[in-house]
Amino acid sequence: MKKIEAIIRPFKLEDVKLALVNAGIVGMTVSEVRGFGRQKGQVERYRGSEFTVEFLQKLKIEVVVDDEKVDSVLNAIADAAKTGEIGDGKVFISPIESVLRIRTGERDSEAV
Protein backbone atom coordinates (compact mmCIF):
# COMPACT_ATOMS: atom_id res chain seq x y z
CA MET A 1 0.00 0.00 0.00
CA LYS A 2 1.05 3.58 -0.61
CA LYS A 3 0.07 6.93 0.87
CA ILE A 4 -0.32 9.66 -1.73
CA GLU A 5 -0.09 13.25 -0.50
CA ALA A 6 -0.89 16.00 -2.99
CA ILE A 7 -0.34 19.71 -2.36
CA ILE A 8 -2.67 21.61 -4.70
CA ARG A 9 -4.20 25.03 -5.31
CA PRO A 10 -7.42 25.49 -3.28
CA PHE A 11 -9.63 26.21 -6.30
CA LYS A 12 -8.66 22.86 -7.86
CA LEU A 13 -10.11 20.78 -5.00
CA GLU A 14 -13.41 19.95 -6.69
CA ASP A 15 -11.67 18.91 -9.93
CA VAL A 16 -9.24 16.68 -8.04
CA LYS A 17 -12.01 15.18 -5.89
CA LEU A 18 -14.05 14.25 -8.98
CA ALA A 19 -10.97 12.76 -10.66
CA LEU A 20 -10.23 10.65 -7.57
CA VAL A 21 -13.83 9.42 -7.30
CA ASN A 22 -13.72 8.48 -10.98
CA ALA A 23 -10.46 6.59 -10.29
CA GLY A 24 -12.25 4.51 -7.65
CA ILE A 25 -11.11 6.31 -4.50
CA VAL A 26 -13.82 6.26 -1.82
CA GLY A 27 -12.12 8.25 0.95
CA MET A 28 -9.64 11.07 1.35
CA THR A 29 -8.41 13.57 3.90
CA VAL A 30 -8.14 17.27 3.02
CA SER A 31 -6.18 19.78 5.12
CA GLU A 32 -5.58 23.50 4.72
CA VAL A 33 -1.83 24.15 4.65
CA ARG A 34 0.51 27.05 3.95
CA GLY A 35 3.91 27.02 2.31
CA PHE A 36 6.10 28.19 -0.51
CA GLY A 37 8.35 26.73 -3.16
CA ARG A 38 9.62 28.26 -6.38
CA GLN A 39 6.67 30.64 -6.28
CA LYS A 40 8.31 32.38 -3.28
CA GLY A 41 5.13 34.15 -2.18
CA GLN A 42 3.38 37.03 -3.84
CA VAL A 43 3.03 40.80 -3.45
CA GLU A 44 -0.42 42.08 -2.51
CA ARG A 45 -1.90 45.52 -1.88
CA TYR A 46 -4.05 46.53 1.07
CA ARG A 47 -5.19 50.13 1.59
CA GLY A 48 -2.45 51.46 -0.66
CA SER A 49 0.37 49.56 1.01
CA GLU A 50 2.22 46.68 -0.58
CA PHE A 51 3.17 43.63 1.44
CA THR A 52 4.54 40.21 0.63
CA VAL A 53 2.63 37.06 1.47
CA GLU A 54 5.42 34.52 1.90
CA PHE A 55 3.38 31.46 2.85
CA LEU A 56 0.71 30.79 0.24
CA GLN A 57 -2.51 28.97 1.04
CA LYS A 58 -2.69 25.44 -0.40
CA LEU A 59 -4.62 22.22 0.27
CA LYS A 60 -3.14 18.84 1.10
CA ILE A 61 -5.06 15.77 -0.02
CA GLU A 62 -4.11 12.41 1.46
CA VAL A 63 -5.25 9.01 0.20
CA VAL A 64 -4.04 5.46 0.85
CA VAL A 65 -4.28 3.06 -2.08
CA ASP A 66 -3.20 -0.44 -3.05
CA ASP A 67 0.03 -0.57 -5.05
CA GLU A 68 -1.70 -1.34 -8.35
CA LYS A 69 -3.80 1.87 -8.15
CA VAL A 70 -0.87 4.25 -7.57
CA ASP A 71 -0.26 5.19 -11.21
CA SER A 72 -3.93 5.79 -12.05
CA VAL A 73 -4.43 7.92 -8.91
CA LEU A 74 -1.22 9.86 -9.56
CA ASN A 75 -2.27 10.60 -13.14
CA ALA A 76 -5.79 11.58 -12.05
CA ILE A 77 -4.43 14.09 -9.51
CA ALA A 78 -1.84 15.53 -11.90
CA ASP A 79 -4.33 15.98 -14.75
CA ALA A 80 -7.00 17.56 -12.53
CA ALA A 81 -4.68 19.89 -10.58
CA LYS A 82 -2.58 21.19 -13.46
CA THR A 83 -2.90 24.81 -14.61
CA GLY A 84 0.55 25.04 -16.24
CA GLU A 85 1.67 27.84 -13.93
CA ILE A 86 4.30 27.88 -11.18
CA GLY A 87 2.67 26.84 -7.91
CA ASP A 88 0.49 23.98 -9.20
CA GLY A 89 1.82 21.79 -6.39
CA LYS A 90 3.53 18.49 -5.74
CA VAL A 91 2.60 14.85 -5.12
CA PHE A 92 4.47 12.66 -2.64
CA ILE A 93 4.21 8.86 -2.46
CA SER A 94 5.21 6.96 0.68
CA PRO A 95 4.99 3.29 1.67
CA ILE A 96 2.41 2.27 4.28
CA GLU A 97 3.26 -0.72 6.47
CA SER A 98 -0.18 -1.41 7.88
CA VAL A 99 -3.68 0.03 8.31
CA LEU A 100 -6.30 -0.69 10.97
CA ARG A 101 -9.96 0.33 10.77
CA ILE A 102 -10.76 1.09 14.40
CA ARG A 103 -14.51 0.36 14.23
CA THR A 104 -14.28 -3.15 12.78
CA GLY A 105 -10.71 -4.23 13.43
CA GLU A 106 -10.13 -4.82 9.69
CA ARG A 107 -6.51 -4.59 8.65
CA ASP A 108 -4.52 -3.54 5.59
CA SER A 109 -6.35 -3.74 2.21
CA GLU A 110 -9.71 -4.51 3.84
CA ALA A 111 -9.36 -1.39 5.99
CA VAL A 112 -8.72 0.90 3.05
Secondary structure, DSSP 8 states (H G I E B T S, - for coil): -EEEEEEE-GGGHHHHHHHHHHTT----EEEEEEE-STT--EEEEETTEEEEE-SEEEEEEEEEE-GGGHHHHHHHHHHHH--SSTT-EEEEEEE----B-TTT--BGGGT-
